[in-house]
């Protein structure tokens, strides 16, 4: 294993310290319990958005803490759910008096721990569960579909509405709508290596790839021979379109998300391949996002997300955002 680390047991703490040092104008961190919050927290009169999950998926979620997105993120150890005390402490710090909205990826540990934190939190609150992965219905860590890269889109759109002082019930309904209109599927060319394990999570021969892989290296639909970018895009876009039941003329956001070990040149090549598939199906790509946003440590591969957009969602996507990982407007 070759990693830029000092001590395997201190990887997360040192990474969080570096994150705060690099982005101290945007965030501040707490190490016991671990959470990342806006430097300006709390924002009075605004619903506070909190997300989190196991580390190793950076910039998800800490990279999206800031104006127009999250108020707090709770990082667990690598591929391990954060604990309820982290979530509760973060909620108490960022609560501005208008309630707290938890955004949770559909993994058993995440859902259970966020539910426990919500029960202990005394203020008004609600939760959004993301489950956009169309590859499999059940996985090693889930009951039902996994929450993956569309979580970023939920956080951005709901975050913009929260910044405009929308109320808790409206934000919950909006987040559920974005999730419902989103589908994602991933492909892995290599495994990832968890620092504490010191070896690849799964074996994948040099001439094979995992179609429908999860962001923790969970098995997907099947292991297959290496495919061309066009063939990958055809299968993934086809699966998402079937799941979302899109129709010709639908406006969509197309996101090509790197898994951590894929060059941007290849991600943009995949965008071209996916766009041609969307064009063939009569879908209008009105917004796009390409880069590493929901990663799996050093895994080579990518995921493709389609989100069916309406005027409200498009306007909120375009709204200003200032975080370490997204910044426009």
DOMAR-64172 format. One record per residue (C-alpha): residue number from 1; x, y, z. Coordinates in nm, 3 decimals, padded with zeros to 5 digits. Layout:
BEGIN
NUM; X; Y; Z
...
This chain:
BEGIN
1; 00.000; 00.000; 00.000
2; 00.131; 00.343; -00.097
3; -00.052; 00.631; 00.072
4; 00.039; 00.987; 00.171
5; -00.015; 00.926; 00.542
6; 00.169; 00.936; 00.873
7; -00.027; 00.710; 01.105
8; -00.316; 00.493; 00.983
9; -00.506; 00.565; 01.305
10; -00.482; 00.942; 01.262
11; -00.565; 00.983; 00.893
12; -00.905; 01.145; 00.948
13; -00.796; 01.390; 01.219
14; -00.499; 01.512; 01.019
15; -00.709; 01.541; 00.703
16; -00.972; 01.748; 00.885
17; -00.705; 01.976; 01.030
18; -00.567; 02.032; 00.682
19; -00.915; 02.097; 00.545
20; -00.980; 02.367; 00.806
21; -00.638; 02.523; 00.751
22; -00.699; 02.541; 00.376
23; -01.059; 02.668; 00.398
24; -01.075; 02.853; 00.728
25; -01.276; 03.134; 00.567
26; -01.555; 02.884; 00.499
27; -01.547; 02.623; 00.774
28; -01.439; 02.536; 01.123
29; -01.393; 02.186; 01.262
30; -01.442; 02.010; 01.591
31; -01.251; 01.689; 01.659
32; -01.433; 01.550; 01.964
33; -01.692; 01.470; 01.846
34; -01.599; 01.521; 01.481
35; -01.798; 01.767; 01.272
36; -01.743; 02.045; 01.019
37; -01.962; 02.357; 01.030
38; -01.984; 02.688; 00.849
39; -01.748; 02.946; 00.990
40; -02.050; 03.174; 01.031
41; -02.269; 02.919; 01.215
42; -02.542; 02.942; 01.321
43; -02.739; 03.134; 01.058
44; -03.039; 03.280; 01.238
45; -03.382; 03.217; 01.090
46; -03.257; 02.960; 00.838
47; -03.323; 02.587; 00.833
48; -02.988; 02.418; 00.897
49; -02.885; 02.139; 00.660
50; -02.672; 01.856; 00.801
51; -02.529; 01.559; 00.615
52; -02.252; 01.312; 00.673
53; -02.125; 00.962; 00.628
54; -01.809; 00.761; 00.622
55; -01.491; 00.934; 00.510
56; -01.320; 00.832; 00.187
57; -01.584; 00.994; -00.035
58; -01.434; 01.344; -00.037
59; -01.533; 01.610; -00.116
60; -01.862; 01.457; 00.004
61; -01.974; 01.589; 00.255
62; -01.743; 01.840; 00.422
63; -01.651; 01.992; 00.087
64; -02.011; 02.108; 00.049
65; -02.033; 02.299; 00.378
66; -02.080; 02.669; 00.307
67; -02.315; 02.931; 00.169
68; -02.584; 02.779; -00.051
69; -02.535; 02.418; 00.061
70; -02.474; 02.249; 00.396
71; -02.446; 02.402; 00.741
72; -02.266; 02.099; 00.884
73; -02.113; 01.766; 00.788
74; -02.035; 01.474; 01.017
75; -01.744; 01.256; 00.896
76; -01.716; 00.900; 01.021
77; -01.401; 00.695; 00.995
78; -01.323; 00.561; 00.648
79; -01.636; 00.389; 00.509
80; -01.787; 00.392; 00.860
81; -02.101; 00.578; 00.963
82; -02.066; 00.880; 01.191
83; -02.205; 00.834; 01.541
84; -02.526; 00.985; 01.680
85; -02.332; 01.209; 01.919
86; -02.152; 01.369; 01.625
87; -02.480; 01.444; 01.452
88; -02.649; 01.572; 01.764
89; -02.358; 01.801; 01.853
90; -02.348; 01.940; 01.498
91; -02.724; 02.001; 01.500
92; -02.704; 02.193; 01.826
93; -02.421; 02.412; 01.693
94; -02.586; 02.507; 01.362
95; -02.951; 02.530; 01.468
96; -03.058; 02.884; 01.382
97; -03.408; 02.852; 01.523
98; -03.590; 02.741; 01.206
99; -03.528; 02.368; 01.238
100; -03.277; 02.114; 01.114
101; -03.294; 01.901; 00.800
102; -03.081; 01.585; 00.791
103; -02.975; 01.461; 00.446
104; -02.883; 01.093; 00.473
105; -02.755; 00.842; 00.217
106; -02.942; 00.514; 00.235
107; -02.695; 00.294; 00.421
108; -02.812; 00.102; 00.724
109; -02.560; 00.253; 00.969
110; -02.611; 00.609; 00.844
111; -02.989; 00.585; 00.860
112; -02.991; 00.424; 01.206
113; -02.748; 00.673; 01.358
114; -02.913; 00.978; 01.206
115; -03.249; 00.852; 01.333
116; -03.105; 00.820; 01.683
117; -02.963; 01.172; 01.665
118; -03.293; 01.311; 01.539
119; -03.477; 01.149; 01.829
120; -03.237; 01.313; 02.078
121; -03.250; 01.655; 01.911
122; -03.506; 01.871; 02.085
123; -03.571; 02.116; 01.801
124; -03.792; 02.083; 01.494
125; -03.637; 01.849; 01.238
126; -03.694; 01.633; 00.931
127; -03.490; 01.393; 00.716
128; -03.432; 01.322; 00.348
129; -03.306; 00.975; 00.254
130; -03.126; 00.956; -00.080
131; -03.147; 00.628; -00.273
132; -03.054; 00.711; -00.631
133; -02.844; 00.404; -00.722
134; -03.035; 00.209; -00.988
135; -02.780; -00.076; -01.008
136; -02.918; -00.301; -00.734
137; -03.219; -00.304; -00.504
138; -03.032; -00.437; -00.200
139; -02.662; -00.431; -00.114
140; -02.422; -00.529; 00.164
141; -02.495; -00.213; 00.362
142; -02.853; -00.131; 00.265
143; -03.213; -00.232; 00.267
144; -03.327; -00.089; -00.063
145; -03.126; 00.121; -00.305
146; -02.800; 00.290; -00.213
147; -02.759; 00.666; -00.181
148; -02.475; 00.784; -00.402
149; -02.374; 01.081; -00.621
150; -02.718; 01.240; -00.658
151; -02.683; 01.329; -00.290
152; -02.465; 01.617; -00.412
153; -02.749; 01.742; -00.633
154; -02.998; 01.715; -00.347
155; -02.764; 01.911; -00.117
156; -02.711; 02.184; -00.377
157; -03.075; 02.237; -00.473
158; -03.215; 02.209; -00.121
159; -02.926; 02.419; 00.011
160; -03.014; 02.702; -00.227
161; -03.377; 02.694; -00.115
162; -03.271; 02.694; 00.251
163; -03.051; 02.998; 00.183
164; -03.366; 03.171; 00.054
165; -03.531; 03.093; 00.391
166; -03.772; 02.825; 00.273
167; -03.938; 02.644; 00.562
168; -03.859; 02.293; 00.684
169; -04.160; 02.119; 00.530
170; -04.096; 02.278; 00.190
171; -03.729; 02.178; 00.197
172; -03.814; 01.821; 00.290
173; -04.062; 01.799; 00.001
174; -03.812; 01.954; -00.240
175; -03.534; 01.714; -00.143
176; -03.761; 01.414; -00.184
177; -03.858; 01.544; -00.529
178; -03.496; 01.583; -00.640
179; -03.410; 01.235; -00.513
180; -03.716; 01.084; -00.680
181; -03.614; 01.238; -01.014
182; -03.250; 01.121; -00.993
183; -03.081; 00.799; -01.096
184; -02.716; 00.695; -01.072
185; -02.506; 00.397; -01.168
186; -02.132; 00.343; -01.131
187; -01.856; 00.135; -01.286
188; -01.520; 00.038; -01.133
189; -01.202; -00.041; -01.322
190; -01.003; -00.108; -01.002
191; -01.072; -00.163; -00.636
192; -01.009; 00.097; -00.368
193; -00.769; 00.048; -00.078
194; -00.883; 00.139; 00.273
195; -00.576; 00.262; 00.468
196; -00.654; 00.052; 00.775
197; -00.687; -00.262; 00.562
198; -00.374; -00.199; 00.361
199; -00.491; -00.401; 00.061
200; -00.756; -00.371; -00.212
201; -01.113; -00.419; -00.096
202; -01.192; -00.665; -00.375
203; -01.012; -00.849; -00.653
204; -01.065; -00.737; -01.010
205; -00.860; -00.888; -01.292
206; -00.676; -00.655; -01.530
207; -00.921; -00.731; -01.812
208; -01.239; -00.703; -01.600
209; -01.460; -00.426; -01.458
210; -01.744; -00.412; -01.206
211; -02.067; -00.278; -01.353
212; -02.294; -00.114; -01.096
213; -02.033; -00.099; -00.819
214; -02.114; 00.071; -00.486
215; -01.908; 00.355; -00.342
216; -01.763; 00.128; -00.072
217; -01.656; -00.131; -00.326
218; -01.976; -00.334; -00.286
219; -02.055; -00.567; -00.575
220; -02.267; -00.429; -00.855
221; -02.479; -00.599; -01.117
222; -02.200; -00.817; -01.251
223; -01.829; -00.842; -01.325
224; -01.772; -00.805; -01.700
225; -01.494; -00.781; -01.957
226; -01.357; -00.431; -02.011
227; -01.594; -00.227; -02.225
228; -01.549; 00.086; -02.434
229; -01.665; 00.420; -02.297
230; -01.952; 00.421; -02.547
231; -02.070; 00.077; -02.437
232; -02.047; 00.175; -02.069
233; -02.249; 00.490; -02.132
234; -02.508; 00.299; -02.333
235; -02.567; 00.047; -02.054
236; -02.571; 00.300; -01.769
237; -02.783; 00.565; -01.940
238; -03.021; 00.292; -02.054
239; -03.061; 00.164; -01.699
240; -03.121; 00.512; -01.557
241; -03.367; 00.611; -01.830
242; -03.563; 00.291; -01.772
243; -03.571; 00.352; -01.397
244; -03.674; 00.719; -01.421
245; -03.918; 00.650; -01.706
246; -03.796; 00.956; -01.891
247; -03.967; 01.075; -02.206
248; -03.841; 01.262; -02.511
249; -03.808; 01.631; -02.442
250; -03.729; 01.596; -02.070
251; -03.473; 01.844; -01.936
252; -03.196; 01.674; -01.739
253; -02.883; 01.749; -01.543
254; -02.603; 01.512; -01.648
255; -02.333; 01.446; -01.389
256; -02.017; 01.245; -01.453
257; -01.862; 01.175; -01.114
258; -01.511; 01.039; -01.072
259; -01.448; 00.767; -00.813
260; -01.115; 00.920; -00.709
261; -00.861; 00.754; -00.940
262; -00.977; 00.858; -01.287
263; -00.822; 01.149; -01.483
264; -01.046; 01.438; -01.581
265; -00.964; 01.370; -01.946
266; -01.144; 01.036; -01.916
267; -01.436; 01.188; -01.723
268; -01.496; 01.443; -01.998
269; -01.468; 01.164; -02.255
270; -01.741; 00.983; -02.061
271; -01.950; 01.299; -02.064
272; -01.927; 01.303; -02.443
273; -02.031; 00.938; -02.459
274; -02.319; 00.989; -02.215
275; -02.436; 01.304; -02.395
276; -02.464; 01.116; -02.723
277; -02.679; 00.856; -02.549
278; -02.901; 01.129; -02.406
279; -02.927; 01.293; -02.747
280; -03.036; 00.963; -02.900
281; -03.310; 00.932; -02.638
282; -03.435; 01.288; -02.691
283; -03.321; 01.419; -02.352
284; -03.218; 01.785; -02.324
285; -02.905; 01.829; -02.113
286; -02.967; 02.171; -01.962
287; -02.713; 02.152; -01.679
288; -02.394; 01.951; -01.624
289; -02.134; 01.864; -01.364
290; -01.807; 01.678; -01.425
291; -01.542; 01.595; -01.165
292; -01.473; 01.413; -00.838
293; -01.763; 01.481; -00.602
294; -01.862; 01.146; -00.446
295; -01.549; 00.933; -00.452
296; -01.434; 00.596; -00.326
297; -01.078; 00.671; -00.212
298; -00.848; 00.575; -00.501
299; -01.090; 00.367; -00.708
300; -01.061; 00.406; -01.086
301; -01.401; 00.442; -01.248
302; -01.696; 00.677; -01.254
303; -02.066; 00.708; -01.196
304; -02.324; 00.870; -01.419
305; -02.623; 01.056; -01.275
306; -02.929; 01.194; -01.451
307; -03.165; 01.428; -01.268
308; -03.488; 01.529; -01.441
309; -03.512; 01.906; -01.394
310; -03.798; 02.152; -01.376
311; -03.789; 02.531; -01.365
312; -03.773; 02.545; -00.983
313; -03.490; 02.294; -00.958
314; -03.295; 02.463; -01.238
315; -03.323; 02.805; -01.076
316; -03.202; 02.666; -00.743
317; -02.916; 02.479; -00.910
318; -02.803; 02.808; -01.067
319; -02.825; 02.999; -00.737
320; -02.494; 03.115; -00.584
321; -02.290; 02.865; -00.386
322; -01.960; 02.904; -00.204
323; -01.805; 02.589; -00.062
324; -01.466; 02.424; -00.089
325; -01.587; 02.193; -00.369
326; -01.859; 02.398; -00.546
327; -01.832; 02.772; -00.603
328; -02.028; 02.981; -00.851
329; -02.266; 03.274; -00.879
